[in-house]
Amino acid sequence: MSQPTATTYDIVIFGASGFTGKYVVRETLKFLNNNNSPLKTLALAGRNPSKLTQALNWAHPSYPNNIPIITADISDPLSLTQMASQAKVVLNCVGPFRLYGEKVVKACVESGCDYLDISGEPEFMERMEAVYNDKAAADGSLVVSACGFDSVPAELGFMFNVRQWGEMGVPNRVEAYLSLESEKRIVGNFGTFESAVLGVANMDKLAELRRSRPRRARPQIPGPGPAKGSTIEHQKKIGLWAVKLPSADAIVVRRTLAALTENPSGLQGVNEDPKQAEKRAAFWSTIKPAHFGVKIATKSILGVIGFIAIGLSIGLLGSFSFGRWLLLKFPSVFSFGGFKKEGPTEEQVESARFKMWFVGQGFSDANVASQRNAKPDTEVITRVMGPEIGYLTTPIILVQCALILLKQRQDLPKGGVYPPGIVFGPTDLQDRLQENGISFDLISKNRISM
């Protein structure tokens, strides 16, 4: 294993030896030095060089041992600065991000390199925007969180749905239904569980942060506001029972819609030509705002009851310190086997997949929407589908976002802290995901009886 020099690497993967990090390494190696790939140099970073070597050997046992290793530790800010100064793009796989993410963001912003992560933690993402957006924009560092299953399928899936409405159609609400499927038991990553527990503990901090910031622009959505609905929903059109999922997806989509409201033609590329600017504006003209929500769904109502039980367990125990200790000490017990510290087996990962259904309701044209007490008369159902969410889909998305940064940097904003949708929406990210096993399909478009 070679030691790093003063070279600037196209990509540095920080936390490459972690549960998700090693899968990101495996996915990244598929594109290293390929003819059509912009990725020519790669380094792995973390606090333990021997574990990084083991991760590389796991990811690709026959790969030549010439991938540089960079020793970097969250507890050593100088090492993070040195890592960031050697990177064009840092892929941060070290969570929970509210505990370990800010120092990496700070190092990247101060070094002027780009930063992507797989966080699904709203308080962290919004705090990074509040603290670092201005400096990142000035210094040319593009910071984009949620570049994994949280929240790119939701962002691109929402956009794909609203683009099916045509020139006259007006969506009012899009509801996403996430269905996780497997021939084997589905086991979640402990890091995801820990982030959820800490999210409950820090809900007041998120509320305080939002109160302290200027209110963002809100898009004008034709028709009625979102109805509360029942706690448990039976969505017959797709054959699923569902309950609201308190994930980052809806928050991230709303942040993108707010950014779009403030910038109707999207974000200007740092060095884009007029043709690209026209293409960007044309894309965003097809994105129509709508209310958005996410639900976790299953074919059985008993499965929904199980989701509710896990949610209650985290919500109740996560609100006080001893309860959090119990949750994090015994995750399998309090998640009823849904999360384990050792994570899923390779067989469990390979057998799992997801389907995310987007059920959009709205109006056949704006005139109908503007009528008093108007009710939606049109429904559009789309679907995003792909492999296991945490270890397969997330690395696919993260790596494709990084490759776009390397290849199309001139067409992207100079810098700033943004959600993925507003940055990658007008790029070829959807096409890239479809080429790598994540599909986008129009299922139906129908009139609804009034």
C-alpha positions in Angstrom: 0.0 0.0 0.0 1.6 3.3 -1.1 1.8 6.4 1.1 0.3 9.7 -0.1 2.4 12.4 -1.7 1.5 16.0 -2.4 -0.8 14.7 -5.2 -4.4 16.0 -5.4 -6.7 13.0 -5.7 -9.9 13.0 -7.6 -11.8 11.3 -4.8 -10.9 10.7 -1.2 -13.2 8.3 0.7 -13.2 9.2 4.4 -14.3 6.4 6.7 -13.6 3.8 4.0 -13.3 0.9 6.5 -16.7 1.4 8.0 -19.8 -0.6 7.4 -21.0 1.6 4.5 -17.5 2.9 3.6 -16.2 -0.5 2.4 -19.2 -0.8 0.0 -18.5 2.7 -1.3 -14.9 1.6 -1.9 -16.2 -1.4 -3.9 -18.5 0.7 -6.0 -15.9 3.4 -6.6 -13.3 0.9 -7.9 -15.6 -0.1 -10.7 -15.0 3.4 -12.2 -11.3 4.0 -11.4 -9.3 4.4 -14.6 -12.1 3.2 -16.8 -11.9 4.7 -20.3 -15.1 6.8 -20.0 -14.7 7.7 -16.4 -13.3 11.0 -15.1 -12.0 9.2 -12.0 -8.3 8.7 -12.4 -6.9 8.9 -8.9 -8.3 7.6 -5.6 -7.2 7.6 -1.9 -8.8 6.0 1.2 -8.8 7.9 4.5 -9.4 7.0 8.1 -7.8 6.6 11.4 -6.6 3.0 11.1 -4.4 2.3 8.0 -4.5 -1.5 8.6 -8.4 -1.5 8.6 -8.4 0.6 5.4 -6.1 -2.0 3.8 -8.5 -4.7 4.9 -11.4 -2.8 3.5 -9.7 -2.5 0.1 -8.9 -6.2 0.1 -12.5 -7.0 1.0 -13.8 -4.6 -1.8 -11.6 -6.0 -4.5 -9.2 -8.9 -3.4 -7.3 -8.9 -6.7 -6.9 -5.1 -7.0 -3.3 -3.9 -7.1 -2.1 -2.5 -3.8 -1.4 0.9 -5.1 -4.3 2.9 -3.6 -2.9 5.6 -1.3 -3.8 5.6 2.3 -4.3 8.9 4.2 -4.4 8.8 8.0 -7.1 11.2 9.2 -9.0 11.3 12.5 -12.0 13.3 13.6 -10.1 14.1 16.9 -7.2 15.6 14.9 -8.5 18.6 12.9 -5.1 19.1 11.2 -5.2 15.6 9.8 -8.6 16.5 8.3 -7.3 19.7 6.7 -4.4 17.8 5.2 -6.8 15.2 3.9 -9.1 17.8 2.3 -6.2 19.7 0.8 -5.3 16.5 -1.2 -8.8 16.0 -2.6 -11.0 17.3 -5.3 -14.0 15.6 -3.7 -14.2 14.1 -0.2 -16.9 11.4 0.2 -17.7 11.3 3.9 -19.0 8.0 5.2 -18.4 8.6 9.0 -21.7 9.0 11.0 -23.6 9.9 12.9 -22.9 13.2 11.2 -24.3 15.4 14.0 -21.4 14.0 16.1 -18.6 13.6 13.5 -19.6 15.5 10.4 -19.0 19.2 11.0 -15.2 18.9 11.4 -15.0 17.3 8.0 -17.2 19.9 6.4 -15.1 22.7 8.0 -11.9 21.2 6.6 -13.3 20.8 3.1 -14.7 24.4 3.1 -11.4 25.9 4.3 -9.5 23.8 1.8 -11.8 24.7 -1.1 -12.6 21.1 -2.1 -16.0 19.6 -2.7 -17.8 17.5 -0.1 -20.5 14.8 -0.4 -22.0 12.7 2.3 -24.7 10.1 3.0 -26.3 11.9 6.0 -30.0 11.7 6.6 -29.9 14.0 9.6 -31.9 17.2 9.1 -30.4 19.1 12.0 -26.9 18.5 10.8 -27.7 19.4 7.2 -29.5 22.6 8.1 -26.8 23.6 10.6 -24.1 23.1 8.0 -26.0 25.4 5.7 -26.4 28.0 8.4 -22.8 28.0 9.4 -20.8 27.3 6.2 -22.9 28.3 3.2 -21.5 31.8 2.8 -17.8 30.8 3.1 -18.3 27.7 0.9 -19.9 29.9 -1.8 -17.0 32.4 -1.6 -14.2 29.8 -1.5 -15.6 27.4 -4.2 -16.5 24.4 -2.0 -19.7 22.6 -3.0 -21.1 20.9 0.1 -24.0 18.4 -0.6 -25.4 16.1 2.1 -28.0 13.3 1.6 -26.3 11.9 -1.5 -27.4 8.3 -0.7 -30.7 6.6 -0.3 -31.4 9.5 1.9 -32.5 11.5 -0.1 -31.8 11.2 -3.8 -34.5 8.6 -4.7 -37.0 10.9 -3.0 -35.7 14.0 -4.7 -35.4 12.6 -8.2 -38.5 10.4 -7.7 -40.5 13.5 -6.9 -39.1 15.4 -9.9 -39.8 12.4 -12.2 -43.4 12.3 -11.0 -44.2 16.0 -11.4 -42.6 16.0 -14.9 -45.2 13.5 -16.0 -48.0 16.0 -15.7 -47.4 17.7 -19.0 -47.7 21.3 -19.8 -51.2 21.8 -18.5 -51.4 19.4 -15.6 -50.9 20.8 -12.0 -49.9 18.5 -9.2 -51.1 19.3 -5.7 -49.6 16.6 -3.6 -47.2 13.7 -4.1 -47.0 11.0 -1.5 -44.1 8.5 -1.5 -44.6 5.0 -0.2 -41.3 3.1 0.6 -41.5 -0.6 0.5 -38.5 -2.7 1.6 -38.5 -6.3 0.2 -36.3 -9.3 0.7 -36.4 -13.1 0.7 -34.4 -12.9 4.0 -34.9 -10.9 7.1 -34.2 -7.2 6.6 -31.6 -5.9 9.1 -30.7 -2.2 9.2 -27.3 -0.6 9.9 -26.6 0.3 13.6 -25.4 3.8 12.4 -28.9 4.5 10.9 -30.5 3.4 14.2 -28.1 5.6 16.2 -28.8 8.6 14.0 -32.5 8.1 14.5 -32.1 7.9 18.3 -29.9 11.1 18.3 -32.4 12.8 16.0 -35.1 12.3 18.7 -32.8 13.7 21.3 -32.0 16.8 19.3 -35.4 17.7 18.0 -35.5 20.8 20.1 -32.1 21.9 18.6 -33.5 21.7 15.1 -36.6 23.7 16.1 -34.3 26.3 17.7 -32.1 26.5 14.6 -35.1 27.1 12.4 -36.4 29.8 14.6 -33.1 31.6 14.5 -32.9 31.7 10.7 -34.8 33.8 8.1 -37.8 32.0 6.7 -37.2 30.5 3.3 -39.4 31.2 0.4 -42.3 28.9 0.0 -43.5 27.7 -3.4 -47.1 28.5 -4.5 -48.9 25.2 -4.7 -52.4 25.3 -6.4 -55.3 23.7 -4.7 -55.9 22.8 -1.1 -53.4 22.2 1.6 -52.4 18.7 2.6 -55.0 16.7 4.5 -53.8 15.0 7.7 -55.5 11.7 6.9 -55.5 8.6 9.1 -52.5 7.2 11.0 -52.6 4.0 9.1 -53.4 4.2 5.4 -54.4 1.4 3.0 -53.2 2.5 -0.4 -55.2 0.1 -2.6 -53.8 1.4 -5.9 -50.4 -0.1 -5.1 -51.6 -2.8 -2.6 -49.8 -1.5 0.5 -50.5 -0.5 4.0 -48.6 2.5 5.2 -47.7 4.9 8.1 -45.9 8.2 8.0 -42.1 7.9 8.0 -40.3 10.6 10.0 -37.3 10.6 7.6 -35.2 13.4 6.1 -36.7 12.9 2.6 -39.6 15.3 2.9 -37.5 17.9 4.5 -34.8 17.7 1.8 -37.4 17.9 -1.0 -38.8 21.0 0.7 -35.4 22.6 0.9 -34.9 22.0 -2.8 -38.3 23.5 -3.6 -37.4 26.5 -1.5 -34.1 27.0 -3.3 -36.0 26.7 -6.6 -38.5 29.3 -5.6 -35.7 31.6 -4.8 -33.9 30.7 -8.1 -36.5 29.8 -10.6 -34.0 28.9 -13.3 -31.9 26.8 -10.8 -28.3 27.5 -9.7 -25.9 29.0 -12.2 -22.9 26.9 -13.1 -19.5 28.3 -12.2 -18.4 28.3 -15.8 -21.3 27.1 -17.8 -21.8 28.1 -21.4 -25.0 29.7 -22.7 -26.3 26.5 -24.1 -26.0 24.7 -20.8 -27.6 27.7 -19.0 -30.6 27.4 -21.4 -30.8 23.6 -20.8 -30.7 24.1 -17.0 -33.5 26.7 -17.2 -35.6 24.5 -19.5 -35.3 21.6 -17.0 -36.4 23.6 -14.0 -39.4 25.0 -15.9 -40.8 21.4 -16.0 -40.6 21.0 -12.2 -43.9 21.9 -10.6 -44.1 22.3 -6.8 -46.4 20.1 -4.8 -46.9 19.1 -1.2 -44.7 16.1 -0.4 -44.7 13.4 2.2 -43.2 9.9 2.8 -44.6 6.8 4.3 -43.1 3.4 5.1 -45.3 0.7 3.5 -45.8 -3.1 3.6 -48.2 -5.6 2.2 -49.5 -6.5 5.6 -51.1 -4.4 8.3 -49.1 -6.3 10.8 -45.9 -5.0 9.2 -47.2 -1.5 9.7 -47.9 -2.2 13.4 -44.3 -3.4 13.7 -43.0 -0.1 12.2 -45.2 1.8 14.7 -43.8 -0.2 17.6 -40.2 0.6 16.6 -41.1 4.2 16.2 -42.7 4.4 19.6 -39.7 2.6 21.1 -37.3 5.2 19.7 -39.6 8.1 20.3 -40.3 7.3 24.0 -36.9 6.1 25.1 -34.9 8.5 22.9 -36.2 11.5 24.8 -34.1 10.9 27.9 -30.5 9.8 28.5 -31.0 6.4 30.2 -33.5 5.5 27.5 -31.0 6.4 24.8 -28.4 4.3 26.6 -30.8 1.3 26.5 -31.6 1.8 22.8 -27.9 2.1 21.8 -26.8 -0.7 24.1 -29.5 -3.2 22.9 -30.6 -2.1 19.4 -31.8 -5.5 18.4 -34.1 -5.8 21.5 -35.7 -2.4 21.1 -36.0 -2.6 17.3 -37.4 -6.1 17.5 -34.5 -7.4 15.4 -34.7 -4.7 12.8 -31.3 -3.3 13.7 -28.1 -5.0 14.9 -24.7 -3.6 15.8 -23.0 -6.1 13.5 -25.2 -5.1 10.6 -26.7 -7.4 7.9 -24.8 -10.4 6.4 -23.7 -10.2 2.8 -26.5 -12.6 1.9 -29.1 -10.3 3.5 -27.7 -7.3 1.6 -27.8 -9.1 -1.8 -31.3 -10.4 -1.3 -32.9 -7.0 -0.3 -34.4 -4.4 -2.6 -36.7 -1.4 -2.4 -39.6 0.1 -4.3 -40.6 3.7 -3.8 -44.0 4.5 -5.2 -45.0 8.1 -5.9 -48.7 8.8 -5.9 -49.4 12.2 -7.2 -52.8 13.9 -7.2 -53.7 17.2 -8.8 -55.5 19.0 -11.5 -55.8 18.5 -15.3 -55.1 22.2 -15.7 -54.6 25.4 -13.7 -58.1 26.7 -14.3 -59.6 23.7 -12.5 -57.1 24.2 -9.6 -58.1 27.9 -9.2 -61.8 27.1 -8.7 -63.1 27.4 -5.2 -63.3 24.1 -3.3 -61.7 22.3 -6.3 -60.8 18.7 -5.8 -58.0 16.9 -7.6 -59.2 15.2 -10.9 -55.9 13.6 -12.0 -53.6 11.0 -10.5 -50.1 10.1 -11.6 -48.3 7.0 -10.2 -44.6 6.5 -10.7 -42.0 4.2 -9.1 -38.3 4.2 -8.3 -36.9 0.7 -7.7 -33.4 -0.6 -6.9 -31.2 -2.9 -4.7 -30.7 -2.9 -0.9 -30.9 0.7 0.3 -27.9 1.1 2.8 -25.1 -0.8 1.3 -25.9 -1.1 -2.5 -28.2 1.8 -3.5 -26.4 4.4 -1.3 -22.9 3.7 -2.7 -24.3 3.7 -6.3 -25.8 7.2 -5.7 -22.9 8.6 -3.9 -20.3 7.5 -6.5 -22.4 8.8 -9.4 -22.8 12.2 -7.7 -19.0 12.3 -7.3 -18.4 11.4 -10.9 -20.7 14.2 -12.0 -18.8 16.6 -9.9 -15.5 15.5 -11.6 -16.9 15.5 -15.1 -19.4 18.4 -15.1 -18.0 20.7 -12.4 -18.2 23.8 -14.7 -22.0 23.3 -15.0 -22.5 23.2 -11.2 -22.5 26.1 -8.6 -19.2 27.6 -7.6 -19.8 26.6 -4.0 -22.3 26.6 -1.2 -24.2 24.2 1.0 -27.2 22.7 -0.8 -29.5 19.6 -0.9 -28.8 17.2 -3.7 -31.9 18.0 -5.8 -31.1 21.6 -6.6 -27.5 20.7 -7.5 -28.0 17.4 -9.5 -31.5 17.7 -10.8 -30.6 19.2 -14.2 -27.6 16.8 -14.7 -27.7 13.3 -16.1 -27.8 11.7 -12.6 -31.1 9.9 -13.2 -29.7 8.4 -16.4 -26.6 7.3 -14.6 -28.7 5.7 -11.8 -30.8 3.8 -14.4 -27.6 2.5 -16.0 -26.5 1.2 -12.6 -29.6 -0.7 -11.5 -32.0 2.0 -10.1 -35.1 2.3 -12.3 -37.6 5.1 -12.8 -41.0 4.1 -14.2 -44.3 5.7 -15.1 -46.9 3.3 -13.8 -50.2 5.1 -14.6 -51.8 8.4 -15.4 -55.6 8.6 -14.9 -58.5 10.9 -14.3 -60.1 10.7 -10.9 -63.8 10.7 -10.5 -64.9 13.9 -8.8 
